[in-house]
Amino acid sequence: MLTKADFEKDMGGVLLREKGRRKFVEELDKRLKATIKHRSTSKNVSYRRLLRLELYKLEKHLMGENVYEPFVAQW
């Protein structure tokens, strides 16, 4: 996806050029839209939705309602 031409040296480091940033954001968006079967709900959910579900579980943990058990992907 990204090539050497998508980066530039600047300010003592390496930065993504605008074209490279666009490529990265497009690929990230595609990945977040991809779906997997969630084990506990048995439904297909997007990675974006999965992140939101994990945040809800973390919120309940921080409020003292539940113990947080993270989602662990099984490849």
N, C-alpha and C positions, 0 to 999 in steps of 0.2 A: 504494500500500500504506500508507505512512505519511502522516499528515496533520499539519497544524500543531497539532492538538489532542493529538497523541501526544508533544509536547515541552513542557518547562517551563523557565523561566529560574530558575536557582538558583546560588548561590555564584559569581556573576560569569560564568556560562557557560550553556550550554543542555544539558539532560539529557533522555533518553528517559523517559517515564513507564512504569509497569509494563505497561500495555496495549500500548504501542508496542514494548517489549522483547519481549513475547510474539509480536507480529506478526512482528518481525524474525527471531527464532529459528525460528519456524515456516517462514517463507519460505526461510531459509538451509538448514534441514533438507531441504526439498523440493528445493532446487537441488543439494545434495550427493548426493541419491538419484538424480537424473537421470543418464542414461547417454549416453556417446558411444562411437564406434568408435575404439579405440586403433590408431594406424597401425602400430606395430611388432609388436603381438600379433594384430592383426585381430580382436580380441574387443571386445564391448561392456563397458565398465567405467564405474562410477559416478564422479562427481567425487571422492567420498570416497576410493575405491580409487586413483584417479589421484594424489591427494595422497600417499597412502601409498607408491605406487610411486616417486614423485619423491623422497621421503625416503630410501628404500632406496638409490637411485642416489647421492644426496648423501652418505649414510653411507659407501658404498664409495669415493667420491671422497676423503672426509676420511681414510679409512684407507689411502689410497694405492693401492687396487686398480684403480680405473678413473678415467678422465677424465669429469667430469660433463658431460653433454650434456642441457640442459633440454628438456622437452616443450614444443613450440610449437604452439598450436592453429591450425588452418587453417579459417577461417570461410569 
